[in-house]
Amino acid sequence: MYKLPYFKEDDPLVVMQFVKEHPFALICGSTAKGIPAATQIPVFIDERDGKQFLSGHIMKNTDHHKAFLENKNVLVVFTGASTYVSASWYENKQSASTWNYQSVHCKGVLSFLDETSLMDILKRTTDYFENNPASGSNYNDIDIEYIAKMKDAIVAFEIEVTEMDHVFKLSQNHSEKDYDNIVKELIAKGGESKVVGEIMEFRRSKLFKS
């Protein structure tokens, strides 16, 4: 991960908000023999007693479940929209093109939880992402027998975050003129490029006084 200070966010609340807004995370680990394993799942982040905790659930007897049983150390990566940035948009076009993105890395120790905690996480996950009490697909709407069959195949976990780092690489190392032109070009491209451009436009006042 880049350690360059101009790609860092000074406000930790902004970093936390980014994690909450991008819950579909990549969870990476390895077996006791160092064989890598990973999965992508939605997770929640909570703070207790000044510490951060990530929680979610995974399917049992997968490569990543078996790896986490052997080795509790994990890396969780949260990412948002990203985009190519062409050097042709700079005043000095004979420069290196690059990629703009935002990413938060959480290192921690994973613990598997009991069945009661699993039910709590299933309810929280379903209700949060449904975000509609009348949808008919919230936890309390689902048949108890269906849940009973599902719960034996999955397991809840919690990760105590021991280290959190981030990179918000959004052309902060460029001149005001280049920055503004990059924003214009990204917004014009549409898609993820437009999303990144709008984020840069929102953050512009942190970098430049005009």
C-alpha positions, 0 to 999 in steps of 0.5 A: 500500500502506498504510504505517500502522505498526499494520498492520505485522508486526515479525518478518520471519520471520512475513512470509516464512512468510506468503509460503511459505504463499500461493505462488499469486501475482499477478505484474504487469508492463508492456510498454516502452510501459507497457501492463500485463500480469499472471498468477497462478502458484505461485512459490517464495521462497528466500534466498541471500547475504542476498537473496530470490529468487522463482522459477517458470515461465510459458507463452511467447508470452503477453502477460505473457511478452512484457511481461517480455521488454521490461521486467524490472521486476515486482511480485509480490503474495501474498494470503491470506484476506480479509473484510468487517468491519461497523461494526455490530460496534463499540461506536461503530456510526456508524463506517466499515466496512472490510476485513481482509486480509493482503498482501505485495508484492515488487518486483524484476527478472525474469530468464529461465533456461535449460532446466536450470533449467526442469527443476529448477523443474518437478521442484520444483513438481510434487514440492512440491505433490503432496507424496506420493512415491507419487502417480504424478504426480511429476516422475520419474513423468512420461513423458520425451517428454511433458516434452520436448513441454511444455518448448518452450512454457514458460520458467523465471524468477527474480526478485531481490527489491529491495523487500518490503513488507506489510500485515497489516490485522487490526483492530489499530487498534481497542479490545480490546472491539471486537477481541474482538467482531470476532473472534467475528462473523468466526468465526461467519460461517464461510468466509474470514471464519472464517479471518481471525477465527482469525488475529486470535485467534491474534495477539491476545496481541501486542496486548493483555495480558489 
